[in-house]
């Protein structure tokens, strides 16, 4: 026969186990929510950088001969490295882990954009980026 004290101890242990289970579920849900938010921010930062480069090149395309401008692109995205490539008439921006990427159309351009300081100019009807 189970005594009253041992029954109370078993009920207390079950109650603590249930409470720990629900706290664990709660913290897992919060962690998932924060993870999704971080992923969305990474995607937005990648898009913003690609759009900024596209805008600079489009502005140079529309500008008069002799156009010259210096602009800055962030060195890192949320503390992480990323790559910028201009291939044919597309600008590619992607994180090093390749989980976030975007490609946007641009006018023909000579050179490459880099994280940090960039120089864009228009000479002889051609756009030069960091050349």
C-alpha positions in Angstrom: 0.0 0.0 0.0 1.3 3.5 -1.0 1.5 5.9 1.9 0.2 9.4 1.8 3.7 10.9 1.8 4.9 8.8 -1.1 1.7 9.5 -3.1 2.3 13.3 -2.6 5.9 12.9 -3.7 4.9 11.1 -6.9 2.2 13.7 -7.7 4.8 16.5 -7.1 7.3 14.9 -9.4 4.6 14.5 -12.1 3.6 18.1 -11.7 7.2 19.3 -12.0 7.7 17.1 -15.1 4.6 18.6 -16.8 5.7 22.1 -16.0 9.2 21.5 -17.4 7.6 20.0 -20.5 5.5 23.1 -21.1 8.4 25.5 -20.4 10.5 23.5 -22.9 7.8 23.8 -25.6 7.4 27.5 -24.9 11.2 28.1 -25.3 11.3 26.0 -28.5 8.4 28.1 -30.0 10.2 31.4 -29.1 13.5 30.1 -30.6 11.8 29.1 -33.8 10.1 32.5 -34.1 13.5 34.3 -33.6 15.2 32.0 -36.1 12.5 32.8 -38.7 12.9 36.6 -38.0 16.7 36.4 -38.4 16.3 34.6 -41.7 13.8 37.2 -43.0 16.2 40.0 -42.0 19.1 38.3 -43.8 17.0 38.1 -47.0 15.9 41.7 -46.7 19.5 42.9 -46.2 20.7 40.9 -49.3 17.8 42.4 -51.3 18.6 45.9 -50.2 22.2 45.6 -51.2 21.3 44.2 -54.6 18.8 47.0 -55.2 21.3 49.7 -54.1 23.9 48.4 -56.6 21.2 48.2 -59.3 20.1 51.7 -58.5 23.7 53.1 -58.7 24.3 51.4 -62.1 20.9 52.6 -63.5 21.6 56.1 -62.3 25.0 56.1 -64.0 23.4 54.8 -67.2 20.9 57.7 -67.2 23.6 60.3 -66.3 25.6 62.6 -68.6 29.1 61.8 -69.8 31.7 62.3 -67.1 29.4 61.1 -64.3 31.4 60.1 -61.2 30.1 59.0 -57.8 31.4 57.2 -54.8 29.1 55.0 -52.8 29.4 52.5 -50.0 28.1 49.0 -49.6 28.1 47.4 -46.2 31.2 45.2 -45.4 29.1 42.5 -43.8 25.4 41.4 -43.5 24.6 40.9 -39.8 28.2 40.2 -39.1 28.5 37.7 -41.9 30.4 37.8 -45.2 28.7 37.8 -48.6 29.6 37.9 -52.2 28.7 40.4 -55.0 29.2 39.3 -58.6 28.3 41.1 -61.9 28.0 38.6 -64.7 26.7 39.6 -68.1 23.8 41.9 -67.3 23.0 40.7 -63.8 24.1 41.6 -60.3 24.2 38.7 -57.9 24.4 39.1 -54.2 24.5 36.0 -52.0 25.7 35.1 -48.5 28.7 32.9 -48.1 26.5 30.0 -46.9 24.4 30.5 -50.0 21.1 30.4 -48.0 20.2 33.9 -49.2 20.7 35.2 -52.7 19.2 37.5 -55.3 20.0 38.3 -59.0 18.8 41.6 -60.6 19.0 42.8 -64.2 21.4 45.8 -64.8 22.7 47.7 -67.9 26.1 46.6 -69.2 28.9 47.6 -66.8 32.6 47.1 -66.7 34.0 46.0 -63.4 32.7 44.6 -60.1 31.0 46.0 -57.0 32.7 45.1 -53.7 31.7 45.4 -50.1 33.0 48.7 -48.8 33.8 51.8 -50.9 32.9 51.8 -54.6 33.5 54.2 -57.5 31.2 54.3 -60.5 31.7 56.5 -63.5 30.5 57.0 -67.1 33.1 57.6 -69.8 32.7 57.2 -73.6 29.1 56.0 -73.0 30.3 53.1 -70.9 29.8 52.5 -67.2 32.9 51.6 -65.1 32.7 50.2 -61.6 35.9 50.3 -59.6 38.1 50.5 -62.7 
